[in-house]
Amino acid sequence: MSEIETIQAYYAASLGKDGQITKTQQRILAAALALFAEKSYEEVGTREIADRAGVAEGTLFHNFVNKNGILDAIMQPIMQNILPTMLNTLDQAVLDGDSQTLDAFIVALVTDRVAFAERNQESLAVILSQFFNNEADRAAVMGMVSPEILTQANVVMDRLKAAGELVDWPNRMILQLLFSTLGGYLVEKVLYPDLNQLNTKQTVRYLSDFLVNGLSPRRMPLHVD
């Protein structure tokens, strides 16, 4: 794993690139994200952020007014640039693979998503809290998958269908099932970590087995009147 493969590392590397954020603001924002990830937004105070950043609490208020202003300053670049870039880059690695079977494609996709969730569990907790509490951030998350990724996903699904490896359902429905299954795992993993007692290998196996058996054309179809 490279040092840039976590949201926190990506965020720290991106601070100040546009020249609009001062060195002091960079230290405050990086310290705040780390503390929010370690604990939670509610449990972290402004004095603790100032101490971690090595600045006076008055300096923090001078730059961001209050703790909510710090959170807004953190979330804007994460939601607009960092998280979409990381998600689509990781998806790209799976889509560029030479998976000729449904099993290989699903296992590669699930392994990729589980690894991403495990590397970024604490930072994703901060993001998901905003997802549920902030309508604008919720809308941003829903639109993060790029049109190019969706186009490539359609190519992969059409290829698997032609090879008799994937059930002949609308691609949009297949993607919805993939996203909802992996998204449900992500929410529990991040927000309720104590409920998940499975190791990584078991998690990948169960999620992959569920998806492969549900999307295989060789499954026994359910007849609903």
N, C-alpha and C positions, 0 to 999 in steps of 0.2 A: 504494500500500500504506500503510495507516495504521500508526502505531507499535505498535498493540496486536495486529497480525496475526502476531506471532512468539511462540513459547512463552516465550522469555526475557522479552520485554516484558510479556506477560500475567502471568507469574510475579512480576516486579518490581512490577507495579501491584497485585497481589493481596496481597502480603506485608503483614501487620499489620492487614488489614481486620477480622479477628475480635477484635483487641485483645489477643491472647494471645502475640504475638511482640514482643519488645523491639526498639528501633531497632538495637542492637548485633547481635542475632540476625538481623535483616533484612539488614544489611550483609554478615554472614558467609555467609548462605544465597545471596544474590544473587551474591556474589563466587565462591562455590564452584561454582554452576551455570555461570557464565560460564567458569571455568577448566576444569571437566569437559568442557564443550562444545568449548573451544578445543583441548584436548589429549585427555585421557581420564582416567577416575577413577583408574586405576592410576598414571599419570604425575604426578599432582598431589599435593604434600605439604601437610601442615597449616600449615607455616610460610608457604608460598606463598599459601595461602588467607588467612591472617591478614594478610599484607602487603597483599594486594589489598583486603581489607576495612578496612585501617587500624586494626587492633587488635593487641594482644599475643597471642602464641601461647597463653599461659596463659589469656587471656580466652576464646579459642576452646574450649579443653578444659573450662573452667568451664561453658560454655553447652551443649556437645554431647558431651562425654566423648572422642570420637574421630572420625576421618574417616567411618567407617561411620554414626555417629549423624547427621552432617551430611547424608549421602546419604539416609538414611531420612526426615529432616525435609524434604528437597527433594522426594522422590518422592511422599510422601503427598498433598499438595495437587494436584500435577500429575496423579497417577493418578486421584484421586477427583473433582476438579472441573475443572481447567484443560484437560487434553487432551480429555476427553469434550465439554466445552462448545465448544471450537474445532472439533473434528471434526464435531459435529452442526450447528454453525452453518454451516460450509462446505458440508456436504451439503445443508442447507436451501436454500441459494442455487441449487443445481442442480435440486433437486426442485420449487422454485417456478417454474422456467422454463416457457416455453410450447413446449417441444420436441415437435414433431409427428412427427418421424422418428427412427428408431433412430440414424442417423448423427449428428444434432444432439445427441441426449441423450448418446451415448457420448463424443463430442468434448468436450462441456461437462464431463462427469464426469471424464474423463482429464485435461483441462487444469487443472481445479480441484485434483485430487490431486497432479499433478506440481508445480504451483506451491506447494502446501503443503509438499511434501517438500523443494523447493529452498530455501524460506524458512527451514525449521527443521531443516536437515540435521544441524547440530552437536548441537542439543538432542535430536533424535530418536535420535542415536547413544547418548546417555546412557540414554534411555528403553529403547531396544531391548536394550542390554546387560543392563539389569535384567529385561527381558522374558524373556530366555533363562536368566537366573541365579536368578530369584526367582519361585517358584510363585504367590505371592499377587499380585504385579504382573502376571504372565502371565494369571491369571484375570481381573484387573481390565480389562486391555486387551481381552480377548475379549468382555467385556460392555459395551463403551463405546457401541455404537450404540443409541440410545434406541428404545423401542417405537414412539414417534410417527414417527420417521424410517423405520422398517421398514414401518409402515402406509402412509405416503406413497409409499415406494418400490414397494409392491405396487400402489398406485393407478396410478402411472406405468407400470409394466410391463403391467398389465391394459389400460390405454389403448393402449399401443403394440401389444399383441397384437390388440386389436379393430380397429386400423387396418391390420393385416397387415404391421406393421413389425418385429415381434419373434417369434422362434420360440416355438411353443406348448409350452414345457417348464414344469415346476413353478417357481414364482418363487424358491423356496428354492435350487434348483439354479443358476438364473441368477445370484442374488446370490453364491453360493459361487464361481462362475467369475469374477465381477467382482472380488470381494474377493481371491481367490487370485492373480489376474493382477496387480492393482495392488499387493497386498501383497508379491509377489515382487519387483516393481520397487523398492518402497520399501526393502526389506531390502538389496538390492544397492547402491542409490543411497547409503544411509546408512552401511552397514558396509564396503562395498567400492567407494568412490568412484573409485578409479583404474581400475576395470574398465570403467566407463561412459564412452565417448568421444563419445557422441552429444550434440548440443545439444538445447535444450528443444523446438524445433519438430520435430526428427526423432523424439524420444522420444514426443511426443504423437501423431505420425502413425503410428508403428509400433504402439503400444499400441492406438490407436483402430481401426486397420485390422484388427488381429488380433481384437479383440472384436466389431466390427461383422460381419465375415465369419463368425465363429463363431456369432453369435446371430441372424443374418438368416434369416427363413423362406424366402428365395430361394436359400439355400445348397444344395449338393448333399448330401443326407443320407447318412450312412455306415450301411450295413446290417451289423450284427454279429449273428452267430448265437448 
